[in-house]
């Protein structure tokens, strides 16, 4: 339990060394709002894509009679066996220019799709 509290204690200690004006300047600068907006857009896009395609794949596997359904089901849940950081590193190693916002959306979409 003590190991869990060390980072929290460190953050509280560092924050208490700053004045209220310094903390407000840090929290309310333009970069903070940009990061919050980008993160919110990333979450929204990944949730919408994952929900749509996850339900579509699940419904297709459940209601449509198709050959090799068991194999398709295995491929649908295969990303659960691969940690997301390994998945991301593999994409970066395969395609070094694969970066940016849309790359993050794509990787997060693929890694969270099996959870739907």
C-alpha positions in Angstrom: 0.0 0.0 0.0 2.9 2.3 0.8 4.2 2.0 -2.7 0.9 3.1 -4.2 0.9 6.2 -2.0 4.5 7.4 -2.9 3.5 9.0 -6.3 0.4 10.6 -4.8 2.5 12.0 -1.9 5.1 13.3 -4.3 2.4 15.1 -6.4 0.8 16.6 -3.3 4.2 17.7 -2.0 5.2 19.3 -5.3 1.8 21.0 -5.7 1.9 22.4 -2.2 5.3 24.1 -3.1 3.6 26.2 -5.8 1.5 29.3 -5.2 -2.2 29.3 -6.2 -1.4 31.7 -9.1 1.2 29.3 -10.5 -1.2 26.4 -10.3 -3.9 28.4 -12.0 -1.5 29.5 -14.7 -0.6 25.9 -15.3 -4.1 24.6 -15.3 -5.7 27.3 -17.4 -3.1 27.8 -20.1 -4.0 27.2 -23.8 -2.0 24.0 -24.1 -4.0 22.4 -21.3 -7.2 23.1 -23.1 -5.8 21.8 -26.4 -4.8 18.6 -24.7 -8.2 18.2 -23.1 -9.9 18.9 -26.5 -7.7 16.4 -28.4 -8.2 13.7 -25.8 -11.9 14.2 -25.7 -12.1 14.0 -29.5 -9.9 10.9 -29.5 -12.2 9.2 -26.9 -15.3 10.2 -28.8 -14.0 8.9 -32.1 -12.8 5.6 -30.7 -16.0 5.0 -28.8 -18.2 5.6 -31.8 -16.1 3.5 -34.2 -15.7 0.7 -31.7 -19.3 0.6 -30.7 -20.5 0.7 -34.4 -18.1 -1.9 -35.8 -18.1 -4.1 -32.6 -21.9 -4.4 -32.7 -21.8 -5.0 -36.5 -19.2 -7.8 -36.1 -21.0 -9.4 -33.2 -24.3 -9.3 -34.9 -22.8 -10.7 -38.1 -21.1 -13.5 -36.2 -24.3 -14.3 -34.3 -27.1 -13.9 -36.8 -25.5 -14.6 -40.2 -24.8 -18.2 -41.2 -21.4 -18.2 -42.8 -18.6 -20.7 -43.4 -15.7 -20.6 -41.0 -17.6 -18.8 -38.3 -15.5 -20.3 -35.5 -12.3 -19.0 -37.3 -13.8 -15.6 -37.7 -14.7 -15.5 -34.0 -11.1 -16.4 -33.1 -9.8 -13.6 -35.3 -12.4 -11.2 -33.7 -11.1 -11.8 -30.2 -7.4 -12.3 -31.0 -6.4 -8.7 -30.1 -7.4 -9.6 -26.5 -4.3 -11.8 -26.3 -1.9 -9.0 -27.4 -1.2 -6.2 -25.0 -2.0 -2.8 -26.4 1.6 -1.5 -26.1 2.9 -4.5 -28.0 0.2 -4.0 -30.6 1.2 -0.3 -30.9 4.9 -1.0 -31.1 4.4 -3.6 -33.8 2.5 -1.1 -36.0 5.2 1.5 -35.5 7.9 -1.0 -36.3 6.1 -2.1 -39.4 5.2 1.4 -40.7 7.5 4.0 -39.1 5.6 6.9 -40.6 2.4 5.7 -39.0 1.8 8.4 -36.4 -0.5 11.2 -35.5 -4.0 11.5 -34.3 -5.7 9.2 -36.9 -3.0 6.5 -36.2 -3.9 6.7 -32.5 -7.6 6.4 -33.3 -6.9 3.4 -35.5 -4.7 1.6 -32.9 -7.1 2.3 -30.1 -10.0 1.2 -32.2 -8.3 -2.1 -33.0 -7.3 -2.8 -29.5 -10.7 -2.0 -27.9 -12.8 -3.6 -30.6 -12.9 -7.1 -29.0 -14.3 -5.7 -25.8 -17.6 -4.9 -27.5 
